[in-house]
Amino acid sequence: MPRYYFDIHADSLSEWDDDGKEARDADEAVENARLMLATIAEVGRLGRDWHAVIVIRDKVGTQVATLTGVGSAEPRVVRRYA
């Protein structure tokens, strides 16, 4: 299975994923990022506003998709790269 990397940028935190996670395809990688943003949203419900971006990369570093989450809104795919 291909390995995808999830770089997270939230508030003043930036964390680059060096380990990655296997996923069946790019669609499954996007769903994994949605779950990550949903987890961040749970923390955001503790009374603080939040904004987060997750950039998904493949094994050679090519960006696969960018997702964003803001406040209580559903996480969304901002850009899907071909």
PyMOL Python script that loads the backbone (N, CA, C, O; Angstrom):
from pymol import cmd

cmd.read_pdbstr("""\
ATOM      1  N   MET A   1       0.843  -1.190   0.000  1.00  0.00           N
ATOM      2  CA  MET A   1       0.000   0.000   0.000  1.00  0.00           C
ATOM      3  C   MET A   1       0.882   1.245   0.000  1.00  0.00           C
ATOM      4  O   MET A   1       1.958   1.251   0.599  1.00  0.00           O
ATOM      5  N   PRO A   2       0.428   2.289  -0.666  1.00  0.00           N
ATOM      6  CA  PRO A   2       1.196   3.535  -0.676  1.00  0.00           C
ATOM      7  C   PRO A   2       1.226   4.184   0.715  1.00  0.00           C
ATOM      8  O   PRO A   2       0.327   3.978   1.530  1.00  0.00           O
ATOM      9  N   ARG A   3       2.255   4.954   0.960  1.00  0.00           N
ATOM     10  CA  ARG A   3       2.403   5.683   2.217  1.00  0.00           C
ATOM     11  C   ARG A   3       2.185   7.165   1.940  1.00  0.00           C
ATOM     12  O   ARG A   3       2.710   7.715   0.972  1.00  0.00           O
ATOM     13  N   TYR A   4       1.400   7.801   2.810  1.00  0.00           N
ATOM     14  CA  TYR A   4       1.107   9.230   2.700  1.00  0.00           C
ATOM     15  C   TYR A   4       1.560   9.922   3.974  1.00  0.00           C
ATOM     16  O   TYR A   4       1.584   9.322   5.049  1.00  0.00           O
ATOM     17  N   TYR A   5       1.920  11.197   3.837  1.00  0.00           N
ATOM     18  CA  TYR A   5       2.439  11.990   4.948  1.00  0.00           C
ATOM     19  C   TYR A   5       1.511  13.172   5.185  1.00  0.00           C
ATOM     20  O   TYR A   5       1.050  13.810   4.239  1.00  0.00           O
ATOM     21  N   PHE A   6       1.241  13.460   6.454  1.00  0.00           N
ATOM     22  CA  PHE A   6       0.239  14.450   6.841  1.00  0.00           C
ATOM     23  C   PHE A   6       0.914  15.570   7.632  1.00  0.00           C
ATOM     24  O   PHE A   6       1.188  15.413   8.822  1.00  0.00           O
ATOM     25  N   ASP A   7       1.183  16.693   6.977  1.00  0.00           N
ATOM     26  CA  ASP A   7       1.791  17.844   7.644  1.00  0.00           C
ATOM     27  C   ASP A   7       0.675  18.699   8.233  1.00  0.00           C
ATOM     28  O   ASP A   7      -0.249  19.103   7.527  1.00  0.00           O
ATOM     29  N   ILE A   8       0.770  18.968   9.531  1.00  0.00           N
ATOM     30  CA  ILE A   8      -0.289  19.682  10.244  1.00  0.00           C
ATOM     31  C   ILE A   8       0.204  21.068  10.629  1.00  0.00           C
ATOM     32  O   ILE A   8       1.298  21.230  11.171  1.00  0.00           O
ATOM     33  N   HIS A   9      -0.622  22.058  10.338  1.00  0.00           N
ATOM     34  CA  HIS A   9      -0.348  23.447  10.717  1.00  0.00           C
ATOM     35  C   HIS A   9      -1.591  23.949  11.442  1.00  0.00           C
ATOM     36  O   HIS A   9      -2.651  24.109  10.837  1.00  0.00           O
ATOM     37  N   ALA A  10      -1.453  24.197  12.751  1.00  0.00           N
ATOM     38  CA  ALA A  10      -2.588  24.639  13.567  1.00  0.00           C
ATOM     39  C   ALA A  10      -2.102  25.719  14.521  1.00  0.00           C
ATOM     40  O   ALA A  10      -1.171  25.512  15.299  1.00  0.00           O
ATOM     41  N   ASP A  11      -2.749  26.868  14.445  1.00  0.00           N
ATOM     42  CA  ASP A  11      -2.331  28.014  15.248  1.00  0.00           C
ATOM     43  C   ASP A  11      -0.834  28.227  15.050  1.00  0.00           C
ATOM     44  O   ASP A  11      -0.390  28.406  13.916  1.00  0.00           O
ATOM     45  N   SER A  12      -0.054  28.212  16.115  1.00  0.00           N
ATOM     46  CA  SER A  12       1.385  28.448  15.978  1.00  0.00           C
ATOM     47  C   SER A  12       2.171  27.147  15.834  1.00  0.00           C
ATOM     48  O   SER A  12       3.401  27.178  15.776  1.00  0.00           O
ATOM     49  N   LEU A  13       1.492  26.018  15.776  1.00  0.00           N
ATOM     50  CA  LEU A  13       2.147  24.715  15.656  1.00  0.00           C
ATOM     51  C   LEU A  13       2.272  24.307  14.191  1.00  0.00           C
ATOM     52  O   LEU A  13       1.316  24.407  13.423  1.00  0.00           O
ATOM     53  N   SER A  14       3.445  23.853  13.821  1.00  0.00           N
ATOM     54  CA  SER A  14       3.648  23.222  12.517  1.00  0.00           C
ATOM     55  C   SER A  14       4.386  21.922  12.767  1.00  0.00           C
ATOM     56  O   SER A  14       5.457  21.912  13.373  1.00  0.00           O
ATOM     57  N   GLU A  15       3.815  20.840  12.305  1.00  0.00           N
ATOM     58  CA  GLU A  15       4.431  19.537  12.500  1.00  0.00           C
ATOM     59  C   GLU A  15       4.491  18.804  11.168  1.00  0.00           C
ATOM     60  O   GLU A  15       3.465  18.527  10.548  1.00  0.00           O
ATOM     61  N   TRP A  16       5.711  18.495  10.739  1.00  0.00           N
ATOM     62  CA  TRP A  16       5.903  17.769   9.493  1.00  0.00           C
ATOM     63  C   TRP A  16       5.979  16.280   9.810  1.00  0.00           C
ATOM     64  O   TRP A  16       6.715  15.858  10.702  1.00  0.00           O
ATOM     65  N   ASP A  17       5.221  15.508   9.079  1.00  0.00           N
ATOM     66  CA  ASP A  17       5.122  14.067   9.295  1.00  0.00           C
ATOM     67  C   ASP A  17       6.290  13.361   8.610  1.00  0.00           C
ATOM     68  O   ASP A  17       6.413  13.389   7.385  1.00  0.00           O
ATOM     69  N   ASP A  18       7.140  12.731   9.407  1.00  0.00           N
ATOM     70  CA  ASP A  18       8.270  11.986   8.871  1.00  0.00           C
ATOM     71  C   ASP A  18       7.983  10.496   8.760  1.00  0.00           C
ATOM     72  O   ASP A  18       8.712   9.769   8.084  1.00  0.00           O
ATOM     73  N   ASP A  19       6.914  10.037   9.427  1.00  0.00           N
ATOM     74  CA  ASP A  19       6.609   8.607   9.468  1.00  0.00           C
ATOM     75  C   ASP A  19       5.576   8.190   8.431  1.00  0.00           C
ATOM     76  O   ASP A  19       5.705   7.135   7.809  1.00  0.00           O
ATOM     77  N   GLY A  20       4.563   9.007   8.247  1.00  0.00           N
ATOM     78  CA  GLY A  20       3.511   8.689   7.295  1.00  0.00           C
ATOM     79  C   GLY A  20       2.602   7.571   7.769  1.00  0.00           C
ATOM     80  O   GLY A  20       2.784   7.001   8.845  1.00  0.00           O
ATOM     81  N   LYS A  21       1.627   7.278   6.938  1.00  0.00           N
ATOM     82  CA  LYS A  21       0.647   6.235   7.223  1.00  0.00           C
ATOM     83  C   LYS A  21       0.241   5.605   5.894  1.00  0.00           C
ATOM     84  O   LYS A  21       0.047   6.299   4.896  1.00  0.00           O
ATOM     85  N   GLU A  22       0.118   4.296   5.899  1.00  0.00           N
ATOM     86  CA  GLU A  22      -0.318   3.620   4.682  1.00  0.00           C
ATOM     87  C   GLU A  22      -1.803   3.849   4.460  1.00  0.00           C
ATOM     88  O   GLU A  22      -2.590   3.886   5.406  1.00  0.00           O
ATOM     89  N   ALA A  23      -2.168   4.000   3.207  1.00  0.00           N
ATOM     90  CA  ALA A  23      -3.570   4.149   2.815  1.00  0.00           C
ATOM     91  C   ALA A  23      -3.737   3.457   1.465  1.00  0.00           C
ATOM     92  O   ALA A  23      -2.802   3.388   0.668  1.00  0.00           O
ATOM     93  N   ARG A  24      -4.917   2.959   1.230  1.00  0.00           N
ATOM     94  CA  ARG A  24      -5.230   2.246  -0.016  1.00  0.00           C
ATOM     95  C   ARG A  24      -4.981   3.134  -1.236  1.00  0.00           C
ATOM     96  O   ARG A  24      -4.447   2.686  -2.250  1.00  0.00           O
ATOM     97  N   ASP A  25      -5.389   4.423  -1.111  1.00  0.00           N
ATOM     98  CA  ASP A  25      -5.235   5.377  -2.214  1.00  0.00           C
ATOM     99  C   ASP A  25      -5.369   6.789  -1.660  1.00  0.00           C
ATOM    100  O   ASP A  25      -5.507   6.979  -0.451  1.00  0.00           O
ATOM    101  N   ALA A  26      -5.329   7.783  -2.554  1.00  0.00           N
ATOM    102  CA  ALA A  26      -5.415   9.180  -2.125  1.00  0.00           C
ATOM    103  C   ALA A  26      -6.745   9.486  -1.454  1.00  0.00           C
ATOM    104  O   ALA A  26      -6.791  10.304  -0.536  1.00  0.00           O
ATOM    105  N   ASP A  27      -7.835   8.846  -1.892  1.00  0.00           N
ATOM    106  CA  ASP A  27      -9.138   9.077  -1.265  1.00  0.00           C
ATOM    107  C   ASP A  27      -9.126   8.659   0.201  1.00  0.00           C
ATOM    108  O   ASP A  27      -9.664   9.363   1.056  1.00  0.00           O
ATOM    109  N   GLU A  28      -8.516   7.522   0.489  1.00  0.00           N
ATOM    110  CA  GLU A  28      -8.436   7.077   1.878  1.00  0.00           C
ATOM    111  C   GLU A  28      -7.524   8.005   2.682  1.00  0.00           C
ATOM    112  O   GLU A  28      -7.793   8.255   3.857  1.00  0.00           O
ATOM    113  N   ALA A  29      -6.466   8.514   2.083  1.00  0.00           N
ATOM    114  CA  ALA A  29      -5.591   9.468   2.764  1.00  0.00           C
ATOM    115  C   ALA A  29      -6.359  10.743   3.127  1.00  0.00           C
ATOM    116  O   ALA A  29      -6.178  11.288   4.215  1.00  0.00           O
ATOM    117  N   VAL A  30      -7.214  11.216   2.218  1.00  0.00           N
ATOM    118  CA  VAL A  30      -8.039  12.393   2.489  1.00  0.00           C
ATOM    119  C   VAL A  30      -8.990  12.106   3.651  1.00  0.00           C
ATOM    120  O   VAL A  30      -9.176  12.962   4.516  1.00  0.00           O
ATOM    121  N   GLU A  31      -9.585  10.931   3.686  1.00  0.00           N
ATOM    122  CA  GLU A  31     -10.478  10.575   4.795  1.00  0.00           C
ATOM    123  C   GLU A  31      -9.717  10.539   6.113  1.00  0.00           C
ATOM    124  O   GLU A  31     -10.249  10.955   7.143  1.00  0.00           O
ATOM    125  N   ASN A  32      -8.475  10.047   6.097  1.00  0.00           N
ATOM    126  CA  ASN A  32      -7.652  10.054   7.312  1.00  0.00           C
ATOM    127  C   ASN A  32      -7.403  11.485   7.786  1.00  0.00           C
ATOM    128  O   ASN A  32      -7.447  11.758   8.986  1.00  0.00           O
ATOM    129  N   ALA A  33      -7.145  12.394   6.853  1.00  0.00           N
ATOM    130  CA  ALA A  33      -6.924  13.799   7.216  1.00  0.00           C
ATOM    131  C   ALA A  33      -8.195  14.414   7.782  1.00  0.00           C
ATOM    132  O   ALA A  33      -8.133  15.218   8.712  1.00  0.00           O
ATOM    133  N   ARG A  34      -9.355  14.042   7.229  1.00  0.00           N
ATOM    134  CA  ARG A  34     -10.634  14.535   7.780  1.00  0.00           C
ATOM    135  C   ARG A  34     -10.795  14.100   9.237  1.00  0.00           C
ATOM    136  O   ARG A  34     -11.245  14.880  10.077  1.00  0.00           O
ATOM    137  N   LEU A  35     -10.430  12.866   9.529  1.00  0.00           N
ATOM    138  CA  LEU A  35     -10.509  12.376  10.905  1.00  0.00           C
ATOM    139  C   LEU A  35      -9.551  13.143  11.815  1.00  0.00           C
ATOM    140  O   LEU A  35      -9.888  13.451  12.958  1.00  0.00           O
ATOM    141  N   MET A  36      -8.372  13.445  11.313  1.00  0.00           N
ATOM    142  CA  MET A  36      -7.424  14.235  12.105  1.00  0.00           C
ATOM    143  C   MET A  36      -7.999  15.607  12.425  1.00  0.00           C
ATOM    144  O   MET A  36      -7.901  16.078  13.558  1.00  0.00           O
ATOM    145  N   LEU A  37      -8.600  16.248  11.423  1.00  0.00           N
ATOM    146  CA  LEU A  37      -9.207  17.564  11.650  1.00  0.00           C
ATOM    147  C   LEU A  37     -10.387  17.476  12.606  1.00  0.00           C
ATOM    148  O   LEU A  37     -10.601  18.388  13.405  1.00  0.00           O
ATOM    149  N   ALA A  38     -11.153  16.400  12.539  1.00  0.00           N
ATOM    150  CA  ALA A  38     -12.266  16.221  13.471  1.00  0.00           C
ATOM    151  C   ALA A  38     -11.753  16.115  14.903  1.00  0.00           C
ATOM    152  O   ALA A  38     -12.390  16.615  15.831  1.00  0.00           O
ATOM    153  N   THR A  39     -10.615  15.470  15.083  1.00  0.00           N
ATOM    154  CA  THR A  39     -10.009  15.370  16.418  1.00  0.00           C
ATOM    155  C   THR A  39      -9.573  16.747  16.902  1.00  0.00           C
ATOM    156  O   THR A  39      -9.786  17.089  18.066  1.00  0.00           O
ATOM    157  N   ILE A  40      -8.969  17.534  16.029  1.00  0.00           N
ATOM    158  CA  ILE A  40      -8.586  18.897  16.387  1.00  0.00           C
ATOM    159  C   ILE A  40      -9.830  19.705  16.745  1.00  0.00           C
ATOM    160  O   ILE A  40      -9.798  20.515  17.671  1.00  0.00           O
ATOM    161  N   ALA A  41     -10.920  19.491  16.019  1.00  0.00           N
ATOM    162  CA  ALA A  41     -12.173  20.202  16.287  1.00  0.00           C
ATOM    163  C   ALA A  41     -12.692  19.881  17.681  1.00  0.00           C
ATOM    164  O   ALA A  41     -13.216  20.764  18.361  1.00  0.00           O
ATOM    165  N   GLU A  42     -12.556  18.636  18.117  1.00  0.00           N
ATOM    166  CA  GLU A  42     -12.985  18.259  19.467  1.00  0.00           C
ATOM    167  C   GLU A  42     -12.241  19.080  20.500  1.00  0.00           C
ATOM    168  O   GLU A  42     -12.843  19.545  21.468  1.00  0.00           O
ATOM    169  N   VAL A  43     -10.948  19.266  20.314  1.00  0.00           N
ATOM    170  CA  VAL A  43     -10.155  20.082  21.224  1.00  0.00           C
ATOM    171  C   VAL A  43     -10.638  21.523  21.161  1.00  0.00           C
ATOM    172  O   VAL A  43     -10.716  22.197  22.188  1.00  0.00           O
ATOM    173  N   GLY A  44     -10.964  22.002  19.958  1.00  0.00           N
ATOM    174  CA  GLY A  44     -11.439  23.364  19.773  1.00  0.00           C
ATOM    175  C   GLY A  44     -12.738  23.643  20.495  1.00  0.00           C
ATOM    176  O   GLY A  44     -13.014  24.795  20.831  1.00  0.00           O
ATOM    177  N   ARG A  45     -13.542  22.630  20.742  1.00  0.00           N
ATOM    178  CA  ARG A  45     -14.816  22.817  21.434  1.00  0.00           C
ATOM    179  C   ARG A  45     -14.626  23.072  22.925  1.00  0.00           C
ATOM    180  O   ARG A  45     -15.592  23.354  23.634  1.00  0.00           O
ATOM    181  N   LEU A  46     -13.407  22.977  23.396  1.00  0.00           N
ATOM    182  CA  LEU A  46     -13.144  23.230  24.811  1.00  0.00           C
ATOM    183  C   LEU A  46     -13.087  24.719  25.111  1.00  0.00           C
ATOM    184  O   LEU A  46     -12.641  25.119  26.187  1.00  0.00           O
ATOM    185  N   GLY A  47     -13.530  25.535  24.179  1.00  0.00           N
ATOM    186  CA  GLY A  47     -13.660  26.954  24.451  1.00  0.00           C
ATOM    187  C   GLY A  47     -12.667  27.850  23.731  1.00  0.00           C
ATOM    188  O   GLY A  47     -12.583  29.040  24.035  1.00  0.00           O
ATOM    189  N   ARG A  48     -11.929  27.314  22.803  1.00  0.00           N
ATOM    190  CA  ARG A  48     -11.023  28.193  22.072  1.00  0.00           C
ATOM    191  C   ARG A  48     -11.226  28.048  20.569  1.00  0.00           C
ATOM    192  O   ARG A  48     -11.520  26.965  20.064  1.00  0.00           O
ATOM    193  N   ASP A  49     -11.063  29.147  19.881  1.00  0.00           N
ATOM    194  CA  ASP A  49     -11.171  29.128  18.420  1.00  0.00           C
ATOM    195  C   ASP A  49      -9.939  28.441  17.853  1.00  0.00           C
ATOM    196  O   ASP A  49      -8.868  28.459  18.459  1.00  0.00           O
ATOM    197  N   TRP A  50     -10.102  27.851  16.711  1.00  0.00           N
ATOM    198  CA  TRP A  50      -8.966  27.166  16.094  1.00  0.00           C
ATOM    199  C   TRP A  50      -9.077  27.213  14.586  1.00  0.00           C
ATOM    200  O   TRP A  50     -10.154  27.410  14.023  1.00  0.00           O
ATOM    201  N   HIS A  51      -7.954  27.032  13.959  1.00  0.00           N
ATOM    202  CA  HIS A  51      -7.861  26.921  12.514  1.00  0.00           C
ATOM    203  C   HIS A  51      -6.717  25.968  12.238  1.00  0.00           C
ATOM    204  O   HIS A  51      -5.637  26.123  12.808  1.00  0.00           O
ATOM    205  N   ALA A  52      -6.926  24.999  11.390  1.00  0.00           N
ATOM    206  CA  ALA A  52      -5.877  24.026  11.089  1.00  0.00           C
ATOM    207  C   ALA A  52      -5.886  23.699   9.606  1.00  0.00           C
ATOM    208  O   ALA A  52      -6.922  23.750   8.942  1.00  0.00           O
ATOM    209  N   VAL A  53      -4.704  23.362   9.107  1.00  0.00           N
ATOM    210  CA  VAL A  53      -4.523  22.952   7.720  1.00  0.00           C
ATOM    211  C   VAL A  53      -3.703  21.664   7.740  1.00  0.00           C
ATOM    212  O   VAL A  53      -2.722  21.553   8.475  1.00  0.00           O
ATOM    213  N   ILE A  54      -4.111  20.702   6.932  1.00  0.00           N
ATOM    214  CA  ILE A  54      -3.328  19.485   6.764  1.00  0.00           C
ATOM    215  C   ILE A  54      -2.988  19.357   5.283  1.00  0.00           C
ATOM    216  O   ILE A  54      -3.864  19.367   4.419  1.00  0.00           O
ATOM    217  N   VAL A  55      -1.693  19.238   5.018  1.00  0.00           N
ATOM    218  CA  VAL A  55      -1.214  19.020   3.652  1.00  0.00           C
ATOM    219  C   VAL A  55      -0.799  17.556   3.562  1.00  0.00           C
ATOM    220  O   VAL A  55       0.012  17.085   4.359  1.00  0.00           O
ATOM    221  N   ILE A  56      -1.353  16.843   2.596  1.00  0.00           N
ATOM    222  CA  ILE A  56      -1.026  15.432   2.400  1.00  0.00           C
ATOM    223  C   ILE A  56      -0.001  15.329   1.272  1.00  0.00           C
ATOM    224  O   ILE A  56      -0.184  15.894   0.193  1.00  0.00           O
ATOM    225  N   ARG A  57       1.092  14.587   1.547  1.00  0.00           N
ATOM    226  CA  ARG A  57       2.130  14.354   0.538  1.00  0.00           C
ATOM    227  C   ARG A  57       2.259  12.862   0.274  1.00  0.00           C
ATOM    228  O   ARG A  57       1.955  12.041   1.139  1.00  0.00           O
ATOM    229  N   ASP A  58       2.712  12.517  -0.928  1.00  0.00           N
ATOM    230  CA  ASP A  58       2.997  11.115  -1.214  1.00  0.00           C
ATOM    231  C   ASP A  58       4.461  10.826  -0.890  1.00  0.00           C
ATOM    232  O   ASP A  58       5.155  11.690  -0.354  1.00  0.00           O
ATOM    233  N   LYS A  59       4.935   9.623  -1.208  1.00  0.00           N
ATOM    234  CA  LYS A  59       6.282   9.202  -0.804  1.00  0.00           C
ATOM    235  C   LYS A  59       7.409  10.007  -1.441  1.00  0.00           C
ATOM    236  O   LYS A  59       8.514  10.053  -0.902  1.00  0.00           O
ATOM    237  N   VAL A  60       7.144  10.640  -2.583  1.00  0.00           N
ATOM    238  CA  VAL A  60       8.188  11.456  -3.209  1.00  0.00           C
ATOM    239  C   VAL A  60       8.051  12.941  -2.870  1.00  0.00           C
ATOM    240  O   VAL A  60       8.818  13.765  -3.367  1.00  0.00           O
ATOM    241  N   GLY A  61       7.083  13.279  -2.031  1.00  0.00           N
ATOM    242  CA  GLY A  61       6.904  14.659  -1.585  1.00  0.00           C
ATOM    243  C   GLY A  61       5.920  15.474  -2.379  1.00  0.00           C
ATOM    244  O   GLY A  61       5.749  16.662  -2.105  1.00  0.00           O
ATOM    245  N   THR A  62       5.261  14.872  -3.361  1.00  0.00           N
ATOM    246  CA  THR A  62       4.262  15.587  -4.154  1.00  0.00           C
ATOM    247  C   THR A  62       2.998  15.784  -3.324  1.00  0.00           C
ATOM    248  O   THR A  62       2.510  14.844  -2.697  1.00  0.00           O
ATOM    249  N   GLN A  63       2.469  17.003  -3.322  1.00  0.00           N
ATOM    250  CA  GLN A  63       1.250  17.271  -2.574  1.00  0.00           C
ATOM    251  C   GLN A  63       0.071  16.577  -3.245  1.00  0.00           C
ATOM    252  O   GLN A  63      -0.122  16.670  -4.457  1.00  0.00           O
ATOM    253  N   VAL A  64      -0.706  15.884  -2.428  1.00  0.00           N
ATOM    254  CA  VAL A  64      -1.868  15.141  -2.901  1.00  0.00           C
ATOM    255  C   VAL A  64      -3.137  15.953  -2.668  1.00  0.00           C
ATOM    256  O   VAL A  64      -4.010  16.007  -3.534  1.00  0.00           O
ATOM    257  N   ALA A  65      -3.242  16.593  -1.485  1.00  0.00           N
ATOM    258  CA  ALA A  65      -4.427  17.381  -1.155  1.00  0.00           C
ATOM    259  C   ALA A  65      -4.106  18.303   0.012  1.00  0.00           C
ATOM    260  O   ALA A  65      -3.163  18.073   0.770  1.00  0.00           O
ATOM    261  N   THR A  66      -4.911  19.351   0.139  1.00  0.00           N
ATOM    262  CA  THR A  66      -4.842  20.260   1.273  1.00  0.00           C
ATOM    263  C   THR A  66      -6.242  20.359   1.861  1.00  0.00           C
ATOM    264  O   THR A  66      -7.209  20.630   1.148  1.00  0.00           O
ATOM    265  N   LEU A  67      -6.342  20.135   3.174  1.00  0.00           N
ATOM    266  CA  LEU A  67      -7.627  20.229   3.866  1.00  0.00           C
ATOM    267  C   LEU A  67      -7.536  21.299   4.927  1.00  0.00           C
ATOM    268  O   LEU A  67      -6.459  21.563   5.462  1.00  0.00           O
ATOM    269  N   THR A  68      -8.667  21.919   5.235  1.00  0.00           N
ATOM    270  CA  THR A  68      -8.695  22.942   6.266  1.00  0.00           C
ATOM    271  C   THR A  68      -9.865  22.715   7.200  1.00  0.00           C
ATOM    272  O   THR A  68     -10.899  22.173   6.808  1.00  0.00           O
ATOM    273  N   GLY A  69      -9.690  23.130   8.418  1.00  0.00           N
ATOM    274  CA  GLY A  69     -10.750  23.092   9.411  1.00  0.00           C
ATOM    275  C   GLY A  69     -10.753  24.414  10.149  1.00  0.00           C
ATOM    276  O   GLY A  69      -9.697  24.936  10.506  1.00  0.00           O
ATOM    277  N   VAL A  70     -11.949  24.962  10.382  1.00  0.00           N
ATOM    278  CA  VAL A  70     -12.089  26.243  11.070  1.00  0.00           C
ATOM    279  C   VAL A  70     -13.258  26.141  12.024  1.00  0.00           C
ATOM    280  O   VAL A  70     -14.349  25.728  11.631  1.00  0.00           O
ATOM    281  N   GLY A  71     -13.040  26.516  13.288  1.00  0.00           N
ATOM    282  CA  GLY A  71     -14.125  26.546  14.268  1.00  0.00           C
ATOM    283  C   GLY A  71     -14.933  25.270  14.269  1.00  0.00           C
ATOM    284  O   GLY A  71     -14.366  24.178  14.291  1.00  0.00           O
ATOM    285  N   SER A  72     -16.235  25.388  14.246  1.00  0.00           N
ATOM    286  CA  SER A  72     -17.105  24.211  14.299  1.00  0.00           C
ATOM    287  C   SER A  72     -17.537  23.731  12.911  1.00  0.00           C
ATOM    288  O   SER A  72     -18.361  22.823  12.797  1.00  0.00           O
ATOM    289  N   ALA A  73     -16.987  24.335  11.864  1.00  0.00           N
ATOM    290  CA  ALA A  73     -17.342  23.938  10.499  1.00  0.00           C
ATOM    291  C   ALA A  73     -16.772  22.558  10.184  1.00  0.00           C
ATOM    292  O   ALA A  73     -15.764  22.146  10.758  1.00  0.00           O
ATOM    293  N   GLU A  74     -17.421  21.860   9.277  1.00  0.00           N
ATOM    294  CA  GLU A  74     -16.924  20.558   8.819  1.00  0.00           C
ATOM    295  C   GLU A  74     -15.584  20.744   8.120  1.00  0.00           C
ATOM    296  O   GLU A  74     -15.414  21.699   7.363  1.00  0.00           O
ATOM    297  N   PRO A  75     -14.631  19.846   8.361  1.00  0.00           N
ATOM    298  CA  PRO A  75     -13.376  19.905   7.611  1.00  0.00           C
ATOM    299  C   PRO A  75     -13.663  19.792   6.113  1.00  0.00           C
ATOM    300  O   PRO A  75     -14.570  19.068   5.705  1.00  0.00           O
ATOM    301  N   ARG A  76     -12.893  20.505   5.304  1.00  0.00           N
ATOM    302  CA  ARG A  76     -13.143  20.442   3.863  1.00  0.00           C
ATOM    303  C   ARG A  76     -11.839  20.378   3.090  1.00  0.00           C
ATOM    304  O   ARG A  76     -10.793  20.838   3.549  1.00  0.00           O
ATOM    305  N   VAL A  77     -11.932  19.799   1.916  1.00  0.00           N
ATOM    306  CA  VAL A  77     -10.795  19.737   1.012  1.00  0.00           C
ATOM    307  C   VAL A  77     -10.724  21.079   0.297  1.00  0.00           C
ATOM    308  O   VAL A  77     -11.660  21.470  -0.400  1.00  0.00           O
ATOM    309  N   VAL A  78      -9.626  21.772   0.470  1.00  0.00           N
ATOM    310  CA  VAL A  78      -9.450  23.061  -0.179  1.00  0.00           C
ATOM    311  C   VAL A  78      -8.930  22.858  -1.584  1.00  0.00           C
ATOM    312  O   VAL A  78      -9.351  23.534  -2.523  1.00  0.00           O
ATOM    313  N   ARG A  79      -8.003  21.914  -1.720  1.00  0.00           N
ATOM    314  CA  ARG A  79      -7.437  21.678  -3.039  1.00  0.00           C
ATOM    315  C   ARG A  79      -7.031  20.227  -3.158  1.00  0.00           C
ATOM    316  O   ARG A  79      -6.405  19.665  -2.260  1.00  0.00           O
ATOM    317  N   ARG A  80      -7.388  19.639  -4.261  1.00  0.00           N
ATOM    318  CA  ARG A  80      -6.990  18.265  -4.567  1.00  0.00           C
ATOM    319  C   ARG A  80      -6.096  18.321  -5.782  1.00  0.00           C
ATOM    320  O   ARG A  80      -6.515  18.794  -6.838  1.00  0.00           O
ATOM    321  N   TYR A  81      -4.879  17.848  -5.652  1.00  0.00           N
ATOM    322  CA  TYR A  81      -3.913  17.896  -6.738  1.00  0.00           C
ATOM    323  C   TYR A  81      -4.054  16.657  -7.599  1.00  0.00           C
ATOM    324  O   TYR A  81      -4.356  15.578  -7.090  1.00  0.00           O
ATOM    325  N   ALA A  82      -3.841  16.800  -8.884  1.00  0.00           N
ATOM    326  CA  ALA A  82      -3.969  15.669  -9.811  1.00  0.00           C
ATOM    327  C   ALA A  82      -2.787  14.745  -9.720  1.00  0.00           C
ATOM    328  O   ALA A  82      -2.732  13.742 -10.432  1.00  0.00           O
TER     329      ALA A  82
END
""", "prot")
cmd.dss("prot")
cmd.show_as("cartoon", "prot")
cmd.util.cbc("prot")
cmd.orient("prot")
